[in-house]
Amino acid sequence: MMNAADIIALLPILVISATALVVMLSIAFRRSHALAAGLTLAGLTAAFISIFPALPFAPRQVTTLLLVDRFALFYMGLIIASAAVVAMLSYNYFEGQDVHHEELYLLLLLATVGCAVLVASTHFVSFLLGLEILSVSLYALIAYLKDRNQALEAGIKYLILASASAAFLLFGMALIYAAAGTMEFGRIREISPGGDDLAVLVPGVVLTVTGIGFKLGVVPFHLWTPDVYEGAPAPVAAFIATTSKSAMVALLLRYFYLSSALQYRGVFIVFAVVAIASMCAGNLLALEQSNVKRILAYSSIAHFGYILVALLAGGAMATEAVNFYLVAYIATILAAFGVVTVLSTADRDADDIEDYRGLFWPRPATASVLTVALLSLAGIPATAGFVSKFYVLAAGAAASAWPLMLILAITSVAGLFYYLRVVVALYSAPPVPSFMRTISKGGVFVVVALSILLIWGGVYPTPLLNLVRTNAVLRGARDAPFITKLNR
């Protein structure tokens, strides 16, 4: 039975859910794009504010399904903030589209609810519930511009592959339940590493990782990523790349630290191979792309390979590295996709490198924002991306994960090439203008604010580091690194 303390702890999720209901009812009474967008932003703002009264009640276990601790509230804040940025970018983008605008915000809010449930999940039931709320919303968001063939194709691909990954996930949950007799993450660690149940447990863990790996878009579950990024509307692609993936990383961290699944050598080796393959494939495949959205898609595969390196290192520093990296990555990707969004027209997105050739001369502010975002993705000093990548390397060094660190460094150098291709195009001689739209001042303000945040995080990262260390801590994160445990 839930009490008042439980309700206060769940306030962020409840406020977002209530906002979705209000937006749905407002659509029934009066269709207005501005009203739906305004209610969405107001609801997300209220949800972000509601995190603060929930903090004194953390950590609080709400039934066996959800644990609302500072880690969950930190990620809820990150998810809500990124969803609000996407909502702001969506307004001008969809205003010129010949579609019903209002349902977009309803779907966006439902997807955010799914993400918020994921970051607090400690049970496979809440995990599956949050995942499906997120996935069903994303199917419609990706194909929202139904008159575009690429959008419909991307939505169908995501639907088919997500359904297949959900089947793997459910079968994995069934195997874990057969071995552990429970679906709570924390009970998995009670199974002896030398017991007979491992023959069922380890395949179950690997199959659940398959479902998580699909949402993260890491190799070999990455095939949907470039097609969906390219076909989806630019703000929706930004949401997939940031909000949904950050929720899955939070879930993965909690899952591994509560279950100690990485103590099993087979699971550890599988994840190490996935991390290496993601770093190599993501960077190499991006080299031959001329579509900016596909470049960002392959880049995301590589970046989540970097995140897996820190996760495999284990320990408190690894958790901090993953969380800091995600904050920097979310701000960077939102800035990059924000530029794509504000430059796009009603006919198509500004996703070709040629669309950006000579952009600096007519639009210096917009070109500068994209430059900062690309340099941050490349890990150039004086950007948040550099500090985050350095943090990951420090976590790997603390765990003596030298092979993974070497591959990370080599592939990062290879990644410089495709980022600099876009930067060079931005500052080259302007061609005859064939593609340009009147951009909104609100959209430019959002992306400029994000670029300032990236530079601030690179020059003076101390406040953000303190925020991560104080609020994004998991129980069990103080344990010895997983690599150290495996070498004993």
N, C-alpha and C positions, 0 to 999 in steps of 0.2 A: 504494500500500500504506500503510495507516494505521499510525502508530507510537504509542508511549506518550504523547508530547506531544499528538498529535491527540485521543487518547481523553480526556486530562485537559481539554483545551479544550472538548470536547463533553460534559463531565460533566453540566451541567444538563439537556440533552436526554436523555441516557442515563438519568439518575435518574428523570425523569418517565416515560419509557417503561417502565423497570423497575417503577415503582410501578403503572402500568396493568396490567402482567402479574400482579403480586402480587394486586391487587384482583380481577382476573378469576379467578385460581385460588382465592382465598378465597371467592368467590361459588359456585364449583363444589363446594367442600367444606362450607361452612356459610354459610347466609344470615343476615346480621346487619347491620342498618342502622348500628348504632353501630360495628361493626368496620370496615365499608367506609368510613365517614366518617373514622374514626380513622386508618386506613391511608393514606387520601388526604391528610389534613392532615400526617401524618408524612412522607410522600413529598415533598410540596410544600415542607415545611420543609427536608428534606435537600437538595432541588434548589436551594433558595435559598442554603443554606450552601455548596453545591458551586461556586457562582459565585466564591467567594474563592480557592480553589486554581487556578481557571481563569484568573484575572486576570493572573498573571505570564506566561502563555503568549500573551497577546493583544498584538498581532493575529497570528492564525494562519489561513492559508488551508488548509482541510481539503478536499482535492481541488479541483476547479474549482467545486463546488456551494455551499460554505459558507465564509463568512469570519467567524471568531469574533474580534471585536475588542471594545474597551471599549464601543462603541456597542451591539453585539449583546448583550453581557452586561448592560448597563444596562437594556435593554428586556426581556431575559429575567427580570431581577429584578422589574421592574414587572409583567410578565405573571403570574409565579408568585405574587406578593403579592396581586394582584387576584383570581386564581383561588382562592387560599386563603380570601379573604374571602367569595367566592361559595359555597365549600364550607361554610363555617361558617354562613352565612345559610340554606343549603339544608336543613340538618339538621332544624331545628324546622319549617320550612315543609312539607317532604315527610313528616315523621313522621306527620301526621294524614291523609295522602292514602292512598287505597285502591289503591296501586300497588306494584310491586316497587321498593324504594328503591335497592338496591345498584348496579344498572346505571347509574344517574344519575352516580355518581362515576367509573365507568369511562369514560363518554362525556365527562365534564368533563375528565378527564386526557388523553384522546386529543385533544380540541380544544385543550388547552394545548400538547401536543406540536406540533400543526400551527402554532400561533402562534409557538412557539420556533423552528421551522424557518424560518418566514417572515422573522423579524427578522435571521437570519444569511444569507439567500439572496443570492447574487451571480450566479445562473444561472436561466434560465427553467424548467429541469427541477425544481430544488429549490423554486422559486416555486410551480409547479403542484402539486407533491407536497404541500407544506405547506398550500396553499389547499384542496385536496381533502380532506385529513385533517380540517381545520377544518370545512369545509362539511358533509361527511357526518355528522360528530358533531352539528353544529347542527340538522340536519334532525330527528334523533331527540329532541334536547333540547327543541326548541320544541314538539313534539307529545307530550311525555312524559306529560302528563295527558290520556290518550286519551279519557276520558269527558267532557271539555269540548269542545264543538263549536268554540269559538273557537280552542283550541289546535291542533286538527286542521286547521282552515282556515288558520291561520298557518303551520303546518308545510308544508302543500301549496303555499301561495303562495311560500314561501321556496324550496322545492325546484324549482318550475317556473322562477322568475326566476333562481335561482342557476345552473341548468342552461343557461339562455339566455345568461347573462353569461359562463359558462365557454366557450361556443361562440365568442363574440366574442373572448375572451382567446386561445384557441387559434389562431384565424385571424390575430389580430394577431401572435402569436409566429411563425407560419409566414411572414408577410410580412417581419418583422424578420430572420428567418433567411435569407430569399431575398436581402435587401439586404446584410446584414452577413456572411453565411456562418458565423455563430456565434450561440450563444444566451447568451453571457456579457454581463452588463450593461456592463462596462467597455469592451468592444470596439465598442460602438455609437458612442462619441465619436470613433473613428478615421475614421468616414465624413465626407468633406468636406461642409460645409454647401452647397456649390455643385455637388455631384456629381449624376450622373444617377440614382443610387440613391434619392434623396430621394422620388421619386414613389411608391416602394414603402415606404420606411422610415417616413415621417411617418404615413401611414394605419395602419401596423402599430403605431406607438407610441400613436396615438389609440385603437385598438381594445383594446390592453392596458390603457390607462387606463380604458376602459369597464368591464372586469372589476374593476379596483381600485375604481372609483367606486361600483359596486354594493355592495361590501362596506362602504364608508364610508357609504353611504346619502346621498350628495350629489345634488343636482338635476342632471340629470333621471332619476337612477337611485334615487330616494328612495321610490317608491310603496309598496314593501314595508314600510318602516320603521314607520309608525304601527300597521299591522295586526299585524305580528309582535310589536312591543313590547306591544300590548294583549293579544294572544292567548297569548303565551308565559308560562310561570310567572315570577313576579317575579324570582327569582334568576337564571333563564336570561336574561331580558331585561337584567339587570344585566351578565351575562357578555358578551352581544352588544354592549352599549353601551360596554363598557370594554376587556376583554381582547382580543376579536377585532378591534375597530377600532384599538386602539393598535398591534397587530401590523401591520395594513395601513398605518398611517401610517409606521411604521418602515421597512417595505418600500418605500413610495413615496419616502421621503427617500433611501434608499440607491440606488434605481433612478435617480432624477433626478441625484444627484450623481455616480454612477459613469458614467452614460450621457450626461450633459449634454443630456438630451432637451429641456430648456426653452430651449436656445439656438435651437431652431427656432421661428420666429415663429408658425407655425400652431398648434403644440402649446401655446405660451404663451398665445395668445389663447383657445384652447378652455378652458384651465384658469381663466383670468381670468373668462370668462363663467360657468363652473360655480361659481366662488366667489361671484360677485355674485348669481347666481340662488339659490344655497343660502342666503345670508344673508337675502335678501328673502323667499323663499318659506317658509323655515323659521319665521321670526318672524311673518309675516303669517298663515300657516295655524294657528299655535299660538293665535292670539288668540281663535278661535271654539271652542276645545276645552273640554270640561268633564270630560274623563277625564285623570287625572294622568299615567298611563303614556303616553297620546297626546301630552300636553303635553311630556313629557320626550323623546318621539320627535322631534317637530318641532323642539324645542330643540336636539337633537343635530345635526340637519341644519344649523341655523344655526351651531352651534359648529364644525363641521368646515369650514364656509365660512370662518370666522375663521382656522382653522388653515391653510387653503389660501392666505390672504392673506400670512401669514408665509412660507410655502413659496415663493410666487411672488417674494417680495422677494429671496430668496437670500442668500448670504453666511453668515458665522459667527454673527452675531447672530440671523439667521432660524432657524438650526438650534437654537440655544439657546432661542429663543422657542417654537418648536413643541414641544420636549421639556418645557419647564417647563409650558406650557399643558396638555399631555397629563397630566402628573402631577396638576396641580390638578383637571383635568376628571374623571379617573378617581376620585380621592378624593371629589369632589362627587357624582358619579352613583352611586357605591356607597353613599354616605350616604343619598341620596334614595331609591334603590330598596331600601335596607336598611330604611327606615321603612315603605315599602309592604309589604315582606316580613313584618316582625314584626307588622303590624296585620292581615294577611290571614287568612282562615279557610279551612277545608277546602272550603267551597262556592265561594268566589270570592275574587279579590284585592281589596284595598282601593284601588281605582283611580278612584273617583268623588270629585269635590271635596266633595260632601256628606258623604262618610265622614270628612272631616277638619274639618268644621265644629265649632268649640268644642273641638277636641282638647286644647288647652292646659290646660283646667281639670281633666280627669281624668288626663291624661298630659303633664305639663309638660316632662319631659326629652325625650320622643319628639318633641313639637311643636317644641321648641327646636332639636333636631338638623335637622329638616326645614327650619326657618326659616333656619338657617345655610347649609344646602345650596342653597336657592333664592336667597339673597342672594349666595352665591358664584357661582352660574350667571349672575346678573344683573350681576356685576362691581361689587358694592358695596364701598367701601373697608373695610379691616381683614379682608378675606377673601383666600384664595389666588386666587380667581377675578379679583379686581381686579388683582392684581400680574401675573397671566398675560395678561390682556387689555392691560394697559399695556405689557407686554413685546412683544406682537404689534404694537401701535401704534408702538413705538420702532423695531422692525425695519422696518416699512413706511416710517417717516419717514427712516430711514437710506438706503433705496433710492428715496426720493422717489415712492412709490406713492400719491400724494395722492388720486386718485379712489377707489381701493379703501379707503383709510382713512376717507374721508368716508362711504361707504356703510356701513362697519363701525360707525362711530359712530352714524349715524342708526338703523340697524336694532337696535343694542344698546339704544337708548332705547325703541324700540317693544317690545322684549322685556321691559322692566320691567313692563308691564301684566299679562301673563299669569302672571308669577311672583308679583306682589303679590296677584293674585286668590286664589291658594292661601294666601298668608300671612295675608290678611284673614280668610279662612275659619277658619284655625287659632285665631284669637284672638277670634272673634265669640261671641255668646251660645250656649251649648251647646243643641242641640235635644234632643228626646226620644230617648234612646239606642236605636238600632235595629240597630247594627252595631258590635260590638267583641269582641275576643277577649282571652284572657289571654296576654300577651306574655312571651317568654322573657327572662330576665335576660342570658343570653349574647348574644342578638341586640341588646339595648339597649346592652350594653357595646361591641359592635363599632361600632355607628353613632355612639355618643358619642365613641369614640376617633377615628373619622374626622372628626367635626365639630371636635374639638380640633386635629387636624392642619390642617384648613382655616383655622382662626383663627390658628394658629401660623404657617402659610405666608403669611398676609396681614400679620401684625404683624412677624414676623422671618423674612423669606424668604432671608436670606443663606446659611444652611447648604444649603438646597435648591438655590439658584442655583449655589453652588460645586460641589455634587455633579453638577449638569447640565453645567457647564462643563468639569469634569474628566473625566467618564466618557462623556458623550453627544456625542462629537465624531466627525464623519465625515471621511474623506479627501476633499479637494476642497471642504470647507465654508469654507475660507479664501479661496476664489475671490471675484472681484467679484460683486456682486448680478446676478441674471439680467436685471433691468430695465435696469441700466447697460449690460450687454453688448448688449441689443437696441437701445438708443438710440445706440450708436456708429455 
